Amino acid sequence: MPDLIHNLEAVQQRIALAAQVAGRDPRSITLLAVSKTFPAEDVRAAYTAGQRAFGENYVQESITKIEALADLRATLEWHFIGPLQSNKTRPVAENFDWVHSVDRLKIAQRLSEQRPDNLPPLNVCLQVNISGEASKSGASIPEAVEVAQAIAALPKLNLRGLMAIPEPAGSIEEQRAPHRQLRELFERLRNDGLELDTLSMGMSSDLEAAVLEGATIVRVGTAIFGTRDYSH
């Protein structure tokens, strides 16, 4: 799949250039390839090209894909990044390495209860509704501090940081503003004593802005895999 490999290299170059502008080591930024709606064969092709972390949004689709790629499980990292309903937490707790979309304490509690004892703690990020959109999931900025402290105390979870999906914006300065807000909240939580190391922010259209504001994970799908077909 030459297009996929070319796209992957182009995105890695974008990250490297943004990191250079920000005075950061590009190795401090993880590229999460968002493979939702794309088949396991595409994930395998990206894996062969060196990609190791993959993001999924839909529980049933992702479990099917994880099973199809079981031979790669030891070195492939699965991240759940989509909205998570409380009745769908068990398969996520049992199969994923990361969950970025923990948007309320109830979801974290269920993941904690359902994480198998034989697996390492589940890495989680608190999703923050940084733009205050009614249609978006996530804790508000004022409630995020209390929720983060409660999640950090749960067993079998490892609160790594924060995630956000900002409202689309035009210029890079407009794109940087919400990412800056998330970074400032992240720094506040660290100052309050939480041992956080992850800012999951930035996608295909705004990864440069996110890297400039300190993203440690950028979630990129379309720029790697191409336009998605949601018809199915």
N, C-alpha and C positions, 0 to 999 in steps of 0.2 A: 504494500500500500504506500507508494511513493508520496502521494499527496499528504497523507497523515504524518509521515516521517518528516517531510518538509515543513508542515505546519508546526509540528512539535519543536523543531529546531528554531523556527521563526519566533515562537513564543518564548523559548528559552533565551533567545537573543534580546527580545524586548525587556525581559526581566533583568538581564545582565546590564543593558544600557541604562535602565532606570536606576538600578543599584549604583552604577558608576556615578550618575548625576547626584544621587543622594549620599555619596561617600560611604556606601555600605558594601559588605562582602556579598556577592550574589549567592554564595553558598548558604547564607543565613535565611534565604527565601526558598520555601518549598513550593514547587508547582504541583497543584492538585488537578489532575485531568478529569474533568466532569464528563463521565461516560453515560449518563442517563439517556435512555432511548436508543443507544447504540449497542450493537450485538457484542457478545463475548469475543468474537473474532477480532473486532477492532481493539478491544482492550489488550488482547494477546499481542497484536501487532505493535501497539504502543509500548507494551512491556518489553518486547524484543528489541525495540529501539532505545531502551534504557529507562523508560518511565516506570515508577514504582507505586505512586500514590494515586488512587482513583476515587472519585466522588460519585455517589448515587443518591437519587431523590425519592425513588419509589420502592417500597419495601419488597413486594412480591417480585418485581422485575430484578431487583438487586440480588435477592436470594438465589434465584435461578441462575444468575450470572456467576455468583460466587461458587455455586456448586459446579458449574461448567468449567471453572478455572481452578478447581481444587488442587490440581498439580502444581500451581504457582503459589499456593497459600503461604508457604514459609517465608517468601520474600516480597509478596504483594500486600500492600496496605489498603484496606477498605475504609472509606470515610462516608458516613451518612450525613447528607447536608440538606435534606428536604424537610418539609413540615412533618412532624411526627405525632400521630394520634396516640392516646394512651392505650388503646386496644391493639396497637401494632408495635409496642416497645419490646416484647420478648424476642422476636427473631432478630431485631437490631442488637439487643444486648448480647445475644448468643453468637452473632456472626461478624460484627464490625470491630474495628480497632479504634475508631473515632466516631463521635457524634458532634457535629457543629451546631445543630439546630435545637439545642435544649432551650426552650423559650419560657419555661415555667418550672417551678419547684416540683410539681406533681410528676412531670415527665422524668426528671432526674431521680426522684425517689423510686419510680418503677424500674428504671434502668439499673439502679443500684441493687434493688431486690432481685432482679432477674439475671444479673450478670453471673455466669457460671463460676464456681469456686476454682475450677482448674485453669481459668484464663486470667491473664494479668488485668489490673484495673483498666476500665474503659476510659479512654481519654475523651473529655467533653469540653465544649465551649458553650458559654452562655450566649444565646442570640439576643442582640439588643436592637430594638426598633429605633435606629439612630435618627431617622427622618420623621418619625412620628406619624407614619402613614397608617390609616385605619385598616387598610387591606393587608398590611404586613404583620407577620408574627414577631414576637420578641418582647422582652422586658423593656419598659421605658427606662430612660436614664435615671430618674429618681429612685425607682425600685430595684435597679440592677445591683446596687451595693448590697442590700439585704439578701437578695436572692443568691448572689454569688457566694456570700458567706455561708449560707445554708447548704448550698451544693457542695462546697469545699469540705464540709463536715461529714458527708455521706460516705459509707464504706463502699469499696469496689469501684469507685469512680476517682478519676484524677482530673480535677478542674484545671485545664491548661490555659484558658484565656477567653477571649471574646470573639464573636462573629457578628457581622452585619451585612445587610444587602441594602445599601443606600439608594435613595431615589435617583433615577438617571439624571445626569447633568451634562451640559454642553462643554464648556471650557475646562481645562485641567484644573484651574483654580477653583471653579465651582465643584468639581469632582473631589478635590482635596478636602474641602470643608467638613463633610460628614466623616471622612476617614480620620481627620484630625480630632474630631469630637470623640470617636471611639478610642483613639490612642490616649487622649487625655483621661478618659474614664479608666482605661487599662492602667495607666500610671497611678491614678488615685487608688485603685484597688491594690496595686503592688505596695504603695506607701502605707496602706492599711494592714499590710502583713500577709496578703495572699501571694503565694509563690507561682505567679503566672509567667508564661513565656511565649504565648501564642496570640497573634492578631490575625484572624482569618477574615480577610477583606480584599476586594479587588476581583474583577472578572474580566472577560475578554475586552470590554470597551473601556475599562478604567483601571487596568492593573498598574499603569505607570503612576497614577495619582496615589494609589494604595501603597506602592513601594516607597514613594517619596515620604509618605506619612508613617512608615514603619511596619507595613504588613510582613508577617513571617510566613503566611500561607496565602497564595492567590489561587482562586478557583476558576479555572479556564476550561470551557467546553467547546463552544462554537468555533473559536479560533484554531482549535486542534482537530476536532472531529467533523466540522462543517455544520451546515444548517440542519436543525432537527425536524423530523417528521413526527408530529403528534397525532396523526390521523388514526393510529391504532390504539 
